[in-house]
Every structure is written in C-alpha cells, then in structure tokens.
Amino acid sequence: SKTYGNIRRGLNLDNVLDNIHLLKQKRSNPNRKIGINMVLLISNYTQIMQMAELAANDLQIDYLSILHGDALENTDAKNERLPNNFQPVVDSIILAKKTFPNLSINDYFTNFSSPNLTVHEYCKLPWCGLDVGPDGQAHPCCRTYDINLGNALTGNPWNHQDLVDMRIQIKT
C-alpha cells in the first residue's frame, strides 16, 4: 500500500481494492474479466510475486498484466524506468506463472519470447476490456486517461461512444 501511494501520489490502494471487490459483485457477465495492471518501476518490480498472490488468492480475479514503466513517463514515477528485459523481472514473471497457474499473467514488459513466456505484442484492451482507475472511472486503456468513459460501477462504459469511435479508428 505504501509503495502504491508513493507511485500514485494522492491515491490509495485500499480504494482500488474496494473497487475491485465491487466490480466482482456487480459483474453480470462471467466472460468479462477483472484484473490488475502492474506498471513496473524501480520501486515496485520486486513485488511481482506479491501482486500475483494478491490477484490469485486474495482477490481471486482473472489476470495480472505486467507493463513496462513507459506508461508513467509523464507522471511522478518518470525517473523510475527499468531497462528492457531486466532479468529479475523476467525471472519473477516465470516464477509467478509457475506458482499461480490459474491466474492469467500477461507479459507486456519483455520484448522477446521464450518457452516459458507469452509476450503480447500490442494491447487489445479496447476490444476485450477496460481500464478502471482508482476512482472507479473507466478508460479505454491505461494510456488513455484523457478519455473518460464514466463510472464502471454505475454506467455502461463498454458501449460509450468514445470507445466505439476509438475501436473504429484503430481498426481502420
């Protein structure tokens, strides 16, 4: 919780966890997945196993996506970028996949493939999910916080016109 507060100043991990619990309760379609995007930085890369355990055991959610710190280049964590293919991260992702086989762990951090890792080459989130911020507001993905699709708990962000338009633009 302290690490999260230092990375996302002014935000609280407990609020995020409360929102995850609410989303799980309100999930009407079991095919809609709920997960955590973990953006790796110098200050948190050693916590991959803790996040996987939180996602798999405590929260019992569907996935943990591991993202490179580039997503936060213009924020408080701008000087915490890790090198590409940082071996401790690769090792932690492999260990987490072995330790928590029922948790989908999506690797957006490394840029190579190995027998133990499936690397996603691009984000498919606008077609298969939404990013929900700590305040409950939905966004097309973690890099588009300027597009607010409304509250994920009370609205219908999946069919928001801005998201529909974005899908059309990306597809064409």
N, C-alpha and C positions, 0 to 999 in steps of 0.2 A: 504494500500500500504506500509506503514511504517513497519507494523508487518511482512508482506511477505519479505520485504527487510532485516529485522533482522534475519528471519529464514533462508532464502536462500540468503546468503550474495553474493553480486555482481550481483544479478538478480533483475529484475524489474517487478512488477505486471502488469504495463501497456503493456509491451511486451507480456505477457501471454494473456491478454485480447484482444490485437490486433490479436494474432494468433487464438484465438477462433473465432473472427469475420471472419477472412479469411477462416478458416475451414468451417464455416457455409455457406459462399458464394460459396465455391468450392464443397460442399457436393453434389455429383451426385446421391447418393442412400439415399433416405429418411429413410431407415431402419438402416443406420449407425448412431449410437447415439453419441452425443457430450456432454461431461460433465466435471466436476471438481472433482479431488481427493483432499480432505482436510485432511491433516495429523494433528491430534490433538496433541497439546503440551500445556504446561503450559501457554505459551504466546498467544495462539490463541483460546483456547477452548470456550471462551465467545463469539466468533464471528460466531457461527454456524448459528444463525438466519440471520445475515448479509450476510453470504455466500449463504444461501438458497434464500434470497431475490435477491441477485445479479444473481444467476443462473436462478431463475424462472422468475423474472420480467425484469431485465436489459438486461441480455444476452439471455433470452428465449431459454435455452439449455435443454437437456433431463434429466440429472441426476446430483446429488451431492453424491459422495461416502465419507463416514466418516471413516477414517482409524486411527488406533492406532499409536502412535508415535514411535513404534518399527521400522518403516520403515526408521527412520532417526537416528538410534542409532550410526552410524559411521559418522555423519556429525556435523555441527555447533550446532545442537539442541540436542546433545547427553544427556544433563543433564535436559531435559525438559519433561521427561516421566510422563504421568498421570497414576494414579492407575487404575486397571481393574474395570469396572463397576462403574466408578466415577459418582455419582448420578446427578450432574449438567449437565453432558454430556447426560446422558440417558433422563433427562427431556427436554433438548434442542432439542434432536432428535425427541422426541414425539411431542413437540410443532411445530417444523418445518414441520413434516409430516401433522399435522392438518392444519397449516397455508397455506401451499403450496401443496394442494392435487394433482396438475397436474405435480409436479416435482417428479421424482423417487429419493428417498433418500435411498441409500444403506448403511446399518449399518455394517461396519467391525470392529467397536470399541468394542461393548459389546459382551460378550460370553454367553449370556443367551437369552431365548425367552420370550416374554411377548405378551399379546393380541395386544399391540399397536406397536410392533416392529417385523420386519422380519430381522433376523440376517443371514448373508451369512457366511457359514462355511469355504469356501475356494474361492480363486479368480479364476474366469472363464475367465479372461480378454484375454488370448491368443486366445480364440475361438470367442469372441464376441466384442473385441475392442482392442485398442492400447493406450498406454500412450504416450502423446506428451509433451515433455519437453518445458520449456520456450523459448528455441531456435528453436522450430519447428521440432526438431529431434524426430522420433518415436522410441519407445522401446516396447518390449512385455508387460511390466507392470512397475509399479513404483519401483519395487525392482530389476530390471534388466537393469540398465543404462549402464552396460558394453556391452550390445548387442544393437548396433545402427542399426536401420533398414532404415535409410535415412530420408530425409526430408518429412514430412507428407503432405506438400503443393504441392510439385513438383514431388515426386516419387510415388512408389507403394509399401509402406511398408507392406501392408496386405499380399502380396504374396512373401515377401522376404524369401529367402531360409533358413536363420537362424530361422525365425519364424516357417516355415513349419517343420524344424527339431525339434524345441522345442516342438511343438504340438505332434509330433510323440513320442518323448521321454517321455513326461508327460503322454500321453495316455497309453503307454506300461508299 
